[in-house]
Amino acid sequence: QVQLVESGGGLVQPGGSLRLSCAASIAIVRLYVMGWYRQTPGKERELVANITSSDTTKYSESVKGRFTISRNNVKNMVYLQMNSLKPEDTAVYYCSAGRFYEVIDYWGQGTQVTVSS
């Protein structure tokens, strides 16, 4: 069974930065489509960014130019560098893995990101 464990969330002021990390329990990072989603209360979970096995990336319009997704195949890790954070980025962020594009097979437990002064 695959496990995804996120870390790196927390409280940050507007304009600040955070880096989220996702550790996979087995070597799927190089093979699967890895992604980050986020969810706020009362709203559906939405795609933030994903990265394919060929390093093609996709970002939501709201984070383009501010967030960067990357991965380390040797360490089985996926990262989300978040810069110029805004209060509207406040959410629970989830790591995802899927064998096919935008079909999610596994979810992490989520990590809270709060952007507030």
N, C-alpha and C positions, 0 to 999 in steps of 0.2 A: 504494500500500500504506500502510495506517495504521500509525503507530508510536506507542506510548505509552511515555513515559519517566518513571519515578518518581524522586523524590529526597526527602530529609528524614529518612531513617531514621538510627538510631544507638543509642547506649547512654544510658539515662536511669535515674535512681533511681526506686524506687516512689513514687507520688504526684506524679511529675513530668508534664511535657507535651511533646508533639512535634506538629509539623504536617507531614504528608506532602503532597507535591505530585505531580501527574501532568500532563505536558505532552503534548498530542495533536498529531500532525504536520499534520493537516488539520482543517478546521472541522466536527468531528462532535459536539463537546461539547453543543451546543444541540439536537442532533437525536437522539442516541443515549441509551440508558440507560447511565449511567456508574456504576461501582461500585468498591468496594475489597473484596478477599478476603484471607484470610491462611492460611498453612499452616505446620505444624510437622512435624518428621521423623516419618514413620510414620503421619501422619494425612491425611485428605482436606482439600482446600482448602475453606474455609468462607466464606460471605458475612459480611462485616462491616457494610457499608452500601451502599445504592445510591440513585441519584437519577434520576428520569425527566425527560423534556423539559418536563413540566408542573410540575416541582419537587416532585413527590411523593417522599418519602424513606421508606426502610425500614432498620431497624437490627436487628442480632441482639440477643437479650435480654441477652447478656453485656456489651454495650457501651452499651446504651441509657442516656441521661443523662450519659454521659462523653465520647462521641465525637460529632462533628458533621461531616457531609459537605456540601460546597458546591461551586459551580462558577462560573467566570467565562467566559461565552460569547465575549466579545471576545478574551480571551487564550487561549482553547481550553485552559483549565486546570481541573482538578478537585482538590479539597483534602480532607484528612481531618484535622481537629483532634482530637487525642487528649489528654484530660485525665485526671487521677487514675489514671495508668497503674499496672497491677499486673503482677507477674511472669508471670502467666498470659497476658498480652497479648504476650509474647515470641513472635515469628514472623517469617516473610518475608511482607511485605505486597505484594499485586499490584493494580495498576490494571486495570480491565476496561472494555470498551465493547461494547454489543450493540444491534442494531436493534430487537430485541424483548425484552420483559421476561424477565430471567434466562436469556436465550440469549446466550452470549458469543461475539462474533466476533473480538475482539482482546484480547490480554493484554500487559501490560508485562513487563519482565524481573524485577521484584521488588526490594524494598529491605528490608534486615534491620532489625528493631526488637528491641532487647534491653532488658528492664526488670530491673535487678538493682542491689543495693546493693554 
